[in-house]
Amino acid sequence: MGCRFNSIIWVIAALLAAQAMSGCVSLQFEKVQDGADVLPPPVEFVQKKTSLEEILSYYGAPADLVDMKGDFALHYRRALSRGMNVSIGIPLRNALLPNPSIEADGSLLRYDTAVFIFTADGTLKDMKYENGTSRSWWEDYWY
């Protein structure tokens, strides 16, 4: 006859090994957009000739209005956030007090932006446009 104590140890070891191998792996991607799409300015928008009314009729209400000591700027912005989360856990909470797990996450926030600077009388003085969301997400994320 064999010792009952040895078989109990093997059963407990097998249960612990089964629970450790039944760990949980999760991979989550997220994409969040804040603001409306910002289109590139058309070629008809020319400095010192385009009026405030033309910009407002094309783009609508701006995200921000900035006072610049006599001049003012309209700021149109769309933010695009992309992220990734990886987690690996071994559910040992029933057998041991600590619950071993590994988690890594990261995110990348980019902007499409159009800024129009006007003189006090409402004439376009300067404009800038940046299409930040057009670049490759994967390359920007890792480099």
C-alpha positions, 0 to 999 in steps of 0.5 A: 500500500502506498502512502495517502499523503503522497497522493494528496500532495500530487493532487494539490500540485496538479490543481495548482499547475492547472490553475496557473496554466489557465491564466488570462491573456487580454489584448485591447485596442482603443481609438477615441476622436474628439472634435470634428474633422478639420479639412485642409484650407482651400486654395481660395483662402489667401492672406490679406484677401479672405474675410472672417465670414468666408472662414466661418462659413467653410469651417463653422464654429472654432474650437478656440478663439484666442485674443492676440493683442489687437489680432485674434485667431480661430483654432480648429482642432481634432484630437485622435487618440489610439492606444493598446493594452496587453495584460497577462494574469495567472489567477492564483487568488484562491491558492495564494494571496498575491495574484501575479500579473503583467500589464503594459499599455501605451497611447498616442495622441495626435491632432489635426489643426487649422489656425487662422489669424485675423487682423482687428478688421476681420481680414486673414493675416496668416494661416497654418494647417497640420494633418497630424493623423495622416502619419502611420500610427504604428511607426509613430507608436514605436519610434 
